[in-house]
Amino acid sequence: MQFLHTMLRVGNLQRSIDFYTRVLGMKLLRVVNRPAQQYDLAYLGFAANPEQAELELTYNHGVDRYELGTAYGHIAIGVADAAATCEAARRVAAELGGAVTREAGPVLGGDTVIAFLTDPDGYKVELIQHGTMT
């Protein structure tokens, strides 16, 4: 078995593509337009399958907002420097409707450095510092 992708429903496909590419440095891997079925998909990631799992953004035509519910937690991304990533993200995220919602610092009771961003649709993204990641 292989982990392929995680899907998030978004209210504005281009805004979300911009957030994940400009704020987090993901690459737009491919776009699938299904006008007859009234949805579009964008696949993003740091590398394509099978090298890494991808993020699938789904835009359903005419739906500009979703209720996230209480079951969703977050996606996690490893970064070399969580504080530097937050600083870079802060400049672009506000323009796109996202935000840094937890500054970089150690987890409560531990020494792993984490931070949190919120994307334009309200999804949480955890940044986990791994020192040597690029």
C-alpha positions in Angstrom: 0.0 0.0 0.0 1.0 3.6 -0.5 -0.3 6.9 0.9 -1.3 8.9 -2.2 -3.0 12.2 -1.3 -5.2 14.1 1.1 -8.1 16.0 -0.3 -9.4 19.4 0.9 -12.5 21.2 -0.4 -11.8 24.8 -1.1 -13.9 27.9 -1.9 -11.5 29.5 -4.4 -9.1 27.2 -6.2 -6.6 29.8 -7.4 -6.4 31.5 -4.0 -5.7 28.1 -2.4 -3.1 27.2 -5.1 -1.4 30.5 -4.4 -1.4 29.9 -0.7 0.2 26.4 -0.9 2.7 27.4 -3.6 3.7 30.9 -2.4 3.5 30.4 1.3 4.6 26.8 1.7 6.6 26.3 -1.5 4.6 23.4 -2.9 4.6 22.8 -6.7 1.4 22.7 -8.7 1.7 19.2 -10.1 -1.4 19.0 -12.3 -4.9 20.4 -12.7 -8.0 18.4 -13.7 -11.0 20.4 -15.0 -14.4 18.6 -15.0 -16.9 21.2 -16.2 -19.6 18.6 -17.0 -19.3 17.3 -13.4 -19.0 20.9 -12.1 -15.7 20.5 -10.2 -12.0 21.2 -10.7 -9.0 19.6 -9.0 -5.5 20.8 -8.3 -2.8 18.5 -7.1 0.1 20.1 -5.2 3.2 18.8 -3.4 6.9 18.9 -2.9 7.2 16.0 -5.3 4.8 13.9 -7.2 3.6 10.4 -6.5 5.2 7.9 -5.9 8.0 10.0 -4.4 5.7 11.8 -1.9 2.0 12.0 -1.1 0.1 14.9 -2.7 -2.4 17.5 -1.6 -5.6 17.5 -3.7 -7.6 20.7 -3.7 -11.2 20.2 -4.8 -13.3 23.2 -6.0 -17.0 22.4 -6.5 -18.4 25.0 -8.8 -20.6 27.5 -7.0 -19.5 26.6 -3.5 -17.3 29.3 -2.0 -17.3 28.1 1.7 -17.4 24.9 3.7 -18.0 24.1 7.4 -14.9 22.3 8.7 -16.6 20.4 11.4 -15.0 19.2 14.6 -13.2 16.0 13.3 -10.6 17.7 11.1 -7.3 18.4 12.8 -4.4 19.5 10.5 -1.9 18.5 7.9 1.7 18.5 9.0 4.8 19.6 7.0 8.4 19.1 8.0 10.5 22.3 7.7 14.1 23.2 8.5 13.3 26.3 10.5 9.8 26.9 11.7 10.4 30.5 12.8 11.8 31.4 9.4 9.0 29.7 7.6 6.4 31.6 9.8 8.2 34.9 9.0 8.1 34.2 5.2 4.6 32.9 5.4 3.3 36.0 7.3 4.2 38.3 4.4 2.2 36.4 1.9 -0.5 34.6 3.9 -2.3 37.8 5.0 -2.6 38.8 1.4 -4.2 35.5 0.5 -6.4 35.2 3.6 -4.2 32.9 5.6 -2.4 33.5 8.9 0.2 32.3 11.3 -1.9 31.1 14.2 0.8 29.7 16.5 4.3 31.1 16.5 7.3 28.7 16.4 8.2 27.2 19.7 8.5 23.9 21.6 5.4 21.7 22.1 4.1 21.8 25.6 6.1 19.3 27.6 8.6 18.6 24.9 11.4 20.0 22.8 10.1 19.6 19.2 9.6 23.0 17.7 6.3 23.5 15.9 4.1 26.3 14.5 0.7 26.5 12.9 -0.7 28.3 9.9 -4.3 28.6 8.8 -5.0 28.5 5.1 -7.6 30.8 3.4 -10.3 28.2 3.9 -9.5 27.7 7.6 -7.6 24.5 7.4 -4.8 24.1 9.9 -1.2 23.4 8.7 1.3 22.3 11.3 5.0 23.1 10.7 7.3 20.6 12.4 11.0 21.6 12.6 13.4 19.0 11.6 16.6 21.1 11.5 18.1 19.6 8.3 15.1 19.5 6.0 15.0 21.7 2.9 
